[in-house]
């Protein structure tokens, strides 16, 4: 079977698709990853990739779209736009991607298209070739809402390819633990490609003091530095070892004695020896901490970050705060609050009980 895996050309969108793509490949199927930009780094995992977005610049798309919709833009920056802002951005992106993906699919002739919710160009290609399309969730939203918002801005691309509307997928794969967020489809345990990098030996074992990992987004906008500056400012008052992962140059200056710095690391390998994770509110970071059973502090912010952080907090598995509200007390609470630790462990067991990607291979094969 030939499987075309289609993703928006962004690291955070591509990497969660890699484990299932590798499971399909390891089962003997031919897999081709269609993406672009930073997402092509997933080729390092051993998957052939095709660039469907040469010269991609997400910031340029935002600068074209949001000035025409100032109210939605303002809500998007506050994290209160729901799917409206994402629909504008990814609708425009998919209008750009659709012709390229359809052309690639026509040449390569896949038997199945696997796509994430913000890559509906893959679903268009599947409809053109009359083959099954499968939507794999990679966030904490309901993928049906994301697809509807994106497709609403895709009328011209649909018409170019002879479609009045986007057909429903043959199946959907739901990765959110049900106690955190509702998604429809076959359940599949969340996993993600870590993006390479070497894990230092000292991060493989717990330290003398509890360890807090602090990460930032792979996609940042103007003035968006995530939680790191606030964590550094509060660190001296926290009885913990604090590790900044890929800090920007400003965050890495004048660090307290209990703060260390590392470059890109396989985060999933560092989480088991850590006590908590502080991050920017991205879905991958939130799901990674939940899978590891770690209390987390997710900062509310633009896009889906407020949504993700508030879901985690509502479940009791972490804190949702603005960066400016991070203090030594809130960081200490991550390490000492039994309620956070118990809820995070409950969700971890919930995720562990979901089928791993390898168990979905036969069901996907049957579709084709």
BAVO-101426 format. One record per residue (C-alpha): residue number from 0; residue in one letter; x, y, z. Coordinates in pm, whole numbers, plus 32768, in hexadecimal, padded with zeros to 4 digits. Layout:
<rs>
+-------+-------+------+------+------+
: sevex : marba :    X :    Y :    Z :
+-------+-------+------+------+------+
:   NUM :     A :    X :    Y :    Z :
...
+-------+-------+------+------+------+
</rs>
This chain:
<rs>
+-------+-------+------+------+------+
: sevex : marba :    X :    Y :    Z :
+-------+-------+------+------+------+
:     0 :     X : 8000 : 8000 : 8000 :
:     1 :     X : 8072 : 8160 : 7FB4 :
:     2 :     X : 8023 : 8268 : 80BA :
:     3 :     X : 8045 : 83DD : 807F :
:     4 :     X : 8066 : 8498 : 81CA :
:     5 :     X : 800C : 8609 : 81A9 :
:     6 :     X : 8054 : 8716 : 82AA :
:     7 :     X : 8063 : 888E : 82C1 :
:     8 :     X : 81D3 : 88F4 : 829E :
:     9 :     X : 820B : 892E : 8412 :
:    10 :     X : 82D6 : 885B : 8505 :
:    11 :     X : 81C3 : 8846 : 860B :
:    12 :     X : 80CE : 87C3 : 8507 :
:    13 :     X : 81B4 : 86C7 : 845E :
:    14 :     X : 8267 : 8620 : 8581 :
:    15 :     X : 812D : 8585 : 8621 :
:    16 :     X : 80E5 : 84D4 : 84D5 :
:    17 :     X : 823A : 842D : 84C6 :
:    18 :     X : 8201 : 8305 : 85B7 :
:    19 :     X : 80D9 : 8280 : 84EF :
:    20 :     X : 818F : 82C1 : 83A7 :
:    21 :     X : 82B7 : 81F7 : 842D :
:    22 :     X : 81CE : 80E0 : 84A0 :
:    23 :     X : 813D : 80CD : 8341 :
:    24 :     X : 8298 : 80C9 : 82AA :
:    25 :     X : 8311 : 7FBD : 839C :
:    26 :     X : 81E3 : 7EE7 : 833A :
:    27 :     X : 8263 : 7EE9 : 81D4 :
:    28 :     X : 8199 : 8004 : 813F :
:    29 :     X : 8224 : 811E : 8067 :
:    30 :     X : 8200 : 826C : 8118 :
:    31 :     X : 823F : 83C6 : 808A :
:    32 :     X : 822F : 84FD : 8167 :
:    33 :     X : 81A8 : 8633 : 80B9 :
:    34 :     X : 81F6 : 876F : 817A :
:    35 :     X : 82ED : 888F : 816F :
:    36 :     X : 83AB : 898E : 823B :
:    37 :     X : 8428 : 890F : 8389 :
:    38 :     X : 834A : 87DF : 8368 :
:    39 :     X : 8441 : 8746 : 8274 :
:    40 :     X : 8520 : 8703 : 83A1 :
:    41 :     X : 8443 : 85D2 : 83D7 :
:    42 :     X : 8506 : 8533 : 82B7 :
:    43 :     X : 861B : 84FD : 83B8 :
:    44 :     X : 853D : 83ED : 844D :
:    45 :     X : 856E : 8324 : 830E :
:    46 :     X : 843B : 838D : 824A :
:    47 :     X : 8456 : 840A : 80E3 :
:    48 :     X : 83CC : 8569 : 80C9 :
:    49 :     X : 834A : 864A : 7FB5 :
:    50 :     X : 8346 : 87C5 : 7FD1 :
:    51 :     X : 81E6 : 883D : 7F81 :
:    52 :     X : 8227 : 89A2 : 7FF5 :
:    53 :     X : 836F : 8A2A : 7F67 :
:    54 :     X : 83C2 : 8B7A : 8002 :
:    55 :     X : 82B9 : 8B50 : 810E :
:    56 :     X : 82A5 : 8C6F : 8208 :
:    57 :     X : 818C : 8C59 : 8307 :
:    58 :     X : 81C7 : 8DBC : 837D :
:    59 :     X : 8191 : 8E40 : 821F :
:    60 :     X : 8041 : 8D8D : 820B :
:    61 :     X : 7FD6 : 8E24 : 8357 :
:    62 :     X : 803A : 8F80 : 82E2 :
:    63 :     X : 7F60 : 8F56 : 81AF :
:    64 :     X : 7E31 : 8EC9 : 8261 :
:    65 :     X : 7E09 : 8F6F : 83B4 :
:    66 :     X : 7E0D : 90E1 : 834F :
:    67 :     X : 7CCA : 9099 : 828F :
:    68 :     X : 7C29 : 9007 : 83C8 :
:    69 :     X : 7C9C : 90E2 : 84EC :
:    70 :     X : 7B9B : 9066 : 85EA :
:    71 :     X : 7BF0 : 8EFA : 85AB :
:    72 :     X : 7D63 : 8F51 : 85B3 :
:    73 :     X : 7D3C : 8FF4 : 8707 :
:    74 :     X : 7C7E : 8EC7 : 878D :
:    75 :     X : 7D81 : 8DD9 : 86FB :
:    76 :     X : 7E9A : 8E8A : 87B4 :
:    77 :     X : 7DD4 : 8E69 : 88F6 :
:    78 :     X : 7D88 : 8CFB : 88B6 :
:    79 :     X : 7C11 : 8D3A : 88AE :
:    80 :     X : 7BCA : 8D18 : 8739 :
:    81 :     X : 7B73 : 8BA6 : 874C :
:    82 :     X : 7BA1 : 8B1A : 85ED :
:    83 :     X : 7B5E : 8C62 : 8535 :
:    84 :     X : 7CC4 : 8CDE : 8520 :
:    85 :     X : 7D4C : 8B86 : 84D0 :
:    86 :     X : 7C47 : 8B60 : 83BF :
:    87 :     X : 7CBE : 8CA2 : 831C :
:    88 :     X : 7E2F : 8C46 : 832E :
:    89 :     X : 7E1A : 8ADA : 82CE :
:    90 :     X : 7D0B : 8B13 : 81CE :
:    91 :     X : 7DFC : 8BFC : 811B :
:    92 :     X : 7F19 : 8B04 : 8148 :
:    93 :     X : 7E51 : 89DF : 80BF :
:    94 :     X : 7DDD : 8AAD : 7F97 :
:    95 :     X : 7F50 : 8ACD : 7F4B :
:    96 :     X : 7F9F : 895C : 7F90 :
:    97 :     X : 7E7E : 88AF : 7EE4 :
:    98 :     X : 7EFB : 88B9 : 7D7B :
:    99 :     X : 8051 : 883A : 7DE7 :
:   100 :     X : 7FC2 : 871C : 7EB6 :
:   101 :     X : 7ECD : 86B3 : 7DA7 :
:   102 :     X : 7FE4 : 86B3 : 7CA6 :
:   103 :     X : 80C4 : 85E3 : 7D8B :
:   104 :     X : 7FAF : 84E9 : 7DD3 :
:   105 :     X : 7F5D : 84CB : 7C61 :
:   106 :     X : 80C8 : 8476 : 7C14 :
:   107 :     X : 8109 : 8392 : 7D3D :
:   108 :     X : 7FB5 : 82E2 : 7D3F :
:   109 :     X : 7F85 : 8295 : 7EB4 :
:   110 :     X : 7E83 : 819C : 7F31 :
:   111 :     X : 7E3B : 826A : 806A :
:   112 :     X : 7E6D : 83D2 : 80DA :
:   113 :     X : 7EB2 : 841B : 8249 :
:   114 :     X : 7E96 : 858B : 82A0 :
:   115 :     X : 7E82 : 866B : 83D1 :
:   116 :     X : 7D59 : 8758 : 8401 :
:   117 :     X : 7E12 : 888A : 837E :
:   118 :     X : 7E80 : 87D5 : 8241 :
:   119 :     X : 7D32 : 87A8 : 8194 :
:   120 :     X : 7DEF : 87BD : 8049 :
:   121 :     X : 7E2F : 864A : 808A :
:   122 :     X : 7CB9 : 8607 : 809E :
:   123 :     X : 7C85 : 86C3 : 7F56 :
:   124 :     X : 7D8E : 85EA : 7EAF :
:   125 :     X : 7CEC : 84AC : 7F36 :
:   126 :     X : 7B99 : 851A : 7EB1 :
:   127 :     X : 7C2E : 8565 : 7D5A :
:   128 :     X : 7CC9 : 8408 : 7D4B :
:   129 :     X : 7B98 : 8361 : 7DEA :
:   130 :     X : 7C66 : 82BF : 7EFF :
:   131 :     X : 7C30 : 82BF : 807A :
:   132 :     X : 7C9D : 83EA : 8148 :
:   133 :     X : 7CE6 : 83C2 : 82BB :
:   134 :     X : 7CFD : 84EB : 83A7 :
:   135 :     X : 7DF8 : 84C9 : 84C2 :
:   136 :     X : 7DCA : 85BC : 85E0 :
:   137 :     X : 7F06 : 8663 : 8660 :
:   138 :     X : 7E71 : 8761 : 8751 :
:   139 :     X : 7D70 : 8783 : 8868 :
:   140 :     X : 7C5E : 8819 : 878F :
:   141 :     X : 7B54 : 8744 : 86E8 :
:   142 :     X : 7BE2 : 8711 : 858C :
:   143 :     X : 7A8A : 872C : 84EF :
:   144 :     X : 7A75 : 8897 : 8562 :
:   145 :     X : 7BD1 : 88E3 : 84D9 :
:   146 :     X : 7B81 : 8847 : 8389 :
:   147 :     X : 7A39 : 8907 : 8371 :
:   148 :     X : 7AE5 : 8A50 : 83C0 :
:   149 :     X : 7BFA : 8A11 : 82C4 :
:   150 :     X : 7B1B : 898B : 81AF :
:   151 :     X : 7A31 : 8AB7 : 81CF :
:   152 :     X : 7B4D : 8B87 : 813A :
:   153 :     X : 7BA1 : 8A8A : 802B :
:   154 :     X : 7A88 : 8ABC : 7F32 :
:   155 :     X : 7B62 : 8B21 : 7E0B :
:   156 :     X : 7C4F : 89F9 : 7E38 :
:   157 :     X : 7B2C : 8906 : 7E51 :
:   158 :     X : 7A93 : 898F : 7D12 :
:   159 :     X : 7BE1 : 897A : 7C5E :
:   160 :     X : 7BE0 : 8807 : 7CA2 :
:   161 :     X : 7A75 : 87C5 : 7C4F :
:   162 :     X : 79F1 : 87A6 : 7DB3 :
:   163 :     X : 78B9 : 884D : 7E39 :
:   164 :     X : 791C : 87F2 : 7F9D :
:   165 :     X : 7A1C : 8722 : 8057 :
:   166 :     X : 79A9 : 85BA : 808A :
:   167 :     X : 79B8 : 852F : 81ED :
:   168 :     X : 7AED : 8460 : 823F :
:   169 :     X : 7AE9 : 82E6 : 8232 :
:   170 :     X : 7B5F : 82EB : 839C :
:   171 :     X : 7BEF : 83D4 : 84A3 :
:   172 :     X : 7CF6 : 838D : 85AB :
:   173 :     X : 7CBC : 8430 : 8700 :
:   174 :     X : 7DED : 8469 : 87DC :
:   175 :     X : 7D61 : 853C : 88F9 :
:   176 :     X : 7D24 : 8486 : 8A41 :
:   177 :     X : 7BA8 : 8492 : 8A6A :
:   178 :     X : 7BB6 : 8524 : 8BC9 :
:   179 :     X : 7C6F : 8653 : 8B3C :
:   180 :     X : 7BC9 : 8693 : 89EB :
:   181 :     X : 7ABF : 85F5 : 890F :
:   182 :     X : 7B20 : 857F : 87B3 :
:   183 :     X : 7A69 : 8496 : 86C7 :
:   184 :     X : 7B0C : 836B : 8620 :
:   185 :     X : 7BDC : 8239 : 8668 :
:   186 :     X : 7CAB : 8272 : 87A3 :
:   187 :     X : 7E24 : 8270 : 8779 :
:   188 :     X : 7F2D : 82AC : 8882 :
:   189 :     X : 7FD6 : 83FC : 8859 :
:   190 :     X : 8140 : 83ED : 87EF :
:   191 :     X : 8225 : 84DE : 873A :
:   192 :     X : 8374 : 84E1 : 868D :
:   193 :     X : 8468 : 859D : 876C :
:   194 :     X : 8532 : 8632 : 8650 :
:   195 :     X : 8684 : 859A : 8696 :
:   196 :     X : 878A : 862B : 877C :
:   197 :     X : 8850 : 857C : 888C :
:   198 :     X : 87DA : 8562 : 89F3 :
:   199 :     X : 88F5 : 85B0 : 8AE8 :
:   200 :     X : 8933 : 8497 : 8BE0 :
:   201 :     X : 88DD : 8575 : 8D09 :
:   202 :     X : 877C : 85A5 : 8C82 :
:   203 :     X : 873C : 842F : 8C7D :
:   204 :     X : 8738 : 8415 : 8DF9 :
:   205 :     X : 8691 : 84EA : 8F07 :
:   206 :     X : 8777 : 85EE : 8F9F :
:   207 :     X : 87B6 : 8642 : 910A :
:   208 :     X : 8693 : 8737 : 90FA :
:   209 :     X : 854D : 8711 : 9036 :
:   210 :     X : 8576 : 877F : 8ECD :
:   211 :     X : 8493 : 886F : 8E0F :
:   212 :     X : 84B8 : 886E : 8C95 :
:   213 :     X : 845D : 89B1 : 8BE2 :
:   214 :     X : 841C : 89B7 : 8A6B :
:   215 :     X : 83AB : 8AB5 : 896A :
:   216 :     X : 82EC : 8AA6 : 8824 :
:   217 :     X : 8387 : 8A44 : 86D8 :
:   218 :     X : 82B1 : 8B5B : 8643 :
:   219 :     X : 82C1 : 8CB3 : 86E1 :
:   220 :     X : 8231 : 8E02 : 8684 :
:   221 :     X : 829E : 8F66 : 86D1 :
:   222 :     X : 82DD : 8F94 : 8843 :
:   223 :     X : 8285 : 8E29 : 888E :
:   224 :     X : 8396 : 8D97 : 896A :
:   225 :     X : 82BD : 8CA4 : 8A29 :
:   226 :     X : 82EE : 8C56 : 8B9B :
:   227 :     X : 846A : 8C50 : 8BA9 :
:   228 :     X : 84B1 : 8DB9 : 8C15 :
:   229 :     X : 83B6 : 8D9F : 8D32 :
:   230 :     X : 843F : 8C4E : 8DA2 :
:   231 :     X : 85A4 : 8CD5 : 8DA4 :
:   232 :     X : 8535 : 8E02 : 8E70 :
:   233 :     X : 8490 : 8D21 : 8F75 :
:   234 :     X : 858A : 8C03 : 8F72 :
:   235 :     X : 8667 : 8C71 : 9093 :
:   236 :     X : 8541 : 8C4A : 917F :
:   237 :     X : 84F3 : 8AE5 : 9118 :
:   238 :     X : 8596 : 89B4 : 91B7 :
:   239 :     X : 85C0 : 88FD : 906E :
:   240 :     X : 86A7 : 88C8 : 8F49 :
:   241 :     X : 8619 : 8989 : 8E23 :
:   242 :     X : 867B : 892C : 8CC0 :
:   243 :     X : 8638 : 8A15 : 8B9B :
:   244 :     X : 8613 : 895C : 8A50 :
:   245 :     X : 8682 : 8A28 : 8920 :
:   246 :     X : 866B : 8B7D : 89C9 :
:   247 :     X : 868F : 8CB6 : 88FA :
:   248 :     X : 87C7 : 8D86 : 8935 :
:   249 :     X : 8719 : 8E7C : 8A1D :
:   250 :     X : 8686 : 8D6F : 8AFE :
:   251 :     X : 87DA : 8CC8 : 8B22 :
:   252 :     X : 8887 : 8DFC : 8BB2 :
:   253 :     X : 88E1 : 8E23 : 8D23 :
:   254 :     X : 884A : 8CDD : 8D9C :
:   255 :     X : 8820 : 8C84 : 8F0D :
:   256 :     X : 88F6 : 8B66 : 8F8E :
:   257 :     X : 87DA : 8A69 : 8F81 :
:   258 :     X : 8790 : 8AA2 : 8E0F :
:   259 :     X : 8836 : 89DB : 8CFA :
:   260 :     X : 8819 : 89EF : 8B7F :
:   261 :     X : 8807 : 88E0 : 8A73 :
:   262 :     X : 87D6 : 88E9 : 88FB :
:   263 :     X : 86D1 : 881C : 883E :
:   264 :     X : 869B : 86D2 : 88F5 :
:   265 :     X : 85A9 : 85AE : 88CE :
:   266 :     X : 84B8 : 8639 : 89CE :
:   267 :     X : 83FA : 84F3 : 89FB :
:   268 :     X : 853B : 8452 : 8A7A :
:   269 :     X : 857D : 856B : 8B73 :
:   270 :     X : 841F : 8577 : 8C0A :
:   271 :     X : 842E : 842E : 8CD5 :
:   272 :     X : 854D : 84AF : 8DAF :
:   273 :     X : 84AA : 8603 : 8DDF :
:   274 :     X : 83A8 : 867C : 8ED8 :
:   275 :     X : 82E9 : 877F : 8E0A :
:   276 :     X : 82D6 : 882C : 8CB9 :
:   277 :     X : 82A0 : 899F : 8C75 :
:   278 :     X : 8247 : 89F4 : 8B0E :
:   279 :     X : 819E : 8AE7 : 8A21 :
:   280 :     X : 804E : 8A36 : 8A0D :
:   281 :     X : 8087 : 8974 : 88CA :
:   282 :     X : 7FBD : 8835 : 889B :
:   283 :     X : 80F3 : 875D : 886D :
:   284 :     X : 818E : 87D5 : 89B2 :
:   285 :     X : 8047 : 87AE : 8A70 :
:   286 :     X : 800E : 864E : 89EF :
:   287 :     X : 8179 : 85EF : 8A29 :
:   288 :     X : 8167 : 8651 : 8B98 :
:   289 :     X : 801A : 85A0 : 8BC1 :
:   290 :     X : 80A7 : 8462 : 8B26 :
:   291 :     X : 81CF : 8470 : 8C15 :
:   292 :     X : 80EE : 84B2 : 8D40 :
:   293 :     X : 8198 : 85F9 : 8D9C :
:   294 :     X : 80EF : 872D : 8E30 :
:   295 :     X : 810F : 884A : 8D3A :
:   296 :     X : 80F4 : 89C1 : 8D2A :
:   297 :     X : 806E : 8A2E : 8BD9 :
:   298 :     X : 8066 : 8B9F : 8B88 :
:   299 :     X : 7F2D : 8C2E : 8AEC :
:   300 :     X : 7F69 : 8CEB : 89AB :
:   301 :     X : 7F1F : 8D0F : 883B :
:   302 :     X : 7E84 : 8C0B : 8758 :
:   303 :     X : 7E2C : 8AC5 : 8804 :
:   304 :     X : 7F0C : 8AFF : 8931 :
:   305 :     X : 7DFE : 8B86 : 8A17 :
:   306 :     X : 7D17 : 8A69 : 89B0 :
:   307 :     X : 7E1F : 895F : 89FA :
:   308 :     X : 7E8F : 89F7 : 8B43 :
:   309 :     X : 7D2D : 8A19 : 8BC4 :
:   310 :     X : 7CD6 : 88B1 : 8B66 :
:   311 :     X : 7E01 : 8834 : 8C2E :
:   312 :     X : 7DA8 : 8910 : 8D57 :
:   313 :     X : 7C3B : 88A6 : 8D4A :
:   314 :     X : 7CA9 : 873B : 8D60 :
:   315 :     X : 7D79 : 8794 : 8E90 :
:   316 :     X : 7EBE : 871D : 8DF4 :
:   317 :     X : 7F68 : 886F : 8DE3 :
:   318 :     X : 7F57 : 89E8 : 8DFD :
:   319 :     X : 7EEA : 8AE2 : 8CF2 :
:   320 :     X : 7F90 : 8C34 : 8D26 :
:   321 :     X : 7FFE : 8D67 : 8C6B :
:   322 :     X : 817B : 8D7B : 8C5C :
:   323 :     X : 8179 : 8EB0 : 8D39 :
:   324 :     X : 80C4 : 8DEB : 8E49 :
:   325 :     X : 81D6 : 8CE6 : 8E69 :
:   326 :     X : 827E : 8D07 : 8FBC :
:   327 :     X : 8356 : 8C38 : 90A4 :
:   328 :     X : 8217 : 8BD0 : 9157 :
:   329 :     X : 816C : 8B50 : 901D :
:   330 :     X : 82A4 : 8A91 : 8FB5 :
:   331 :     X : 82C0 : 89FB : 910F :
:   332 :     X : 8153 : 8994 : 90FF :
:   333 :     X : 81A0 : 88C0 : 8FCB :
:   334 :     X : 828C : 87F5 : 90A5 :
:   335 :     X : 81C0 : 87E0 : 91E5 :
:   336 :     X : 804F : 87D5 : 9185 :
:   337 :     X : 7FDC : 866C : 91AD :
:   338 :     X : 7E9A : 86B4 : 90F1 :
:   339 :     X : 7F57 : 871A : 8FB7 :
:   340 :     X : 8038 : 85E8 : 8FCF :
:   341 :     X : 7F17 : 84F4 : 9001 :
:   342 :     X : 7E4A : 8583 : 8EE0 :
:   343 :     X : 7F76 : 857F : 8DF7 :
:   344 :     X : 7FB9 : 8412 : 8E51 :
:   345 :     X : 7E4C : 83BA : 8E0F :
:   346 :     X : 7E59 : 8452 : 8CB3 :
:   347 :     X : 7FA4 : 83A3 : 8C6F :
:   348 :     X : 7F03 : 8253 : 8CB7 :
:   349 :     X : 7DDC : 82B5 : 8BDA :
:   350 :     X : 7EC8 : 82FF : 8AB7 :
:   351 :     X : 7F90 : 81BF : 8AF2 :
:   352 :     X : 7E4E : 80F5 : 8ACF :
:   353 :     X : 7E0D : 8180 : 8971 :
:   354 :     X : 7E84 : 80AC : 8848 :
:   355 :     X : 7FE1 : 8108 : 87CB :
:   356 :     X : 800B : 8173 : 865F :
:   357 :     X : 8083 : 8018 : 85F9 :
:   358 :     X : 7F31 : 7F85 : 8656 :
:   359 :     X : 7E7E : 806B : 855E :
:   360 :     X : 7F40 : 7FF1 : 842F :
:   361 :     X : 7E5E : 7ECA : 83DB :
:   362 :     X : 7D23 : 7F9D : 83FA :
:   363 :     X : 7DB5 : 80A0 : 830E :
:   364 :     X : 7E20 : 7F93 : 821A :
:   365 :     X : 7CBE : 7F0A : 8215 :
:   366 :     X : 7C3B : 8060 : 81A8 :
:   367 :     X : 7D0A : 8053 : 806D :
+-------+-------+------+------+------+
</rs>
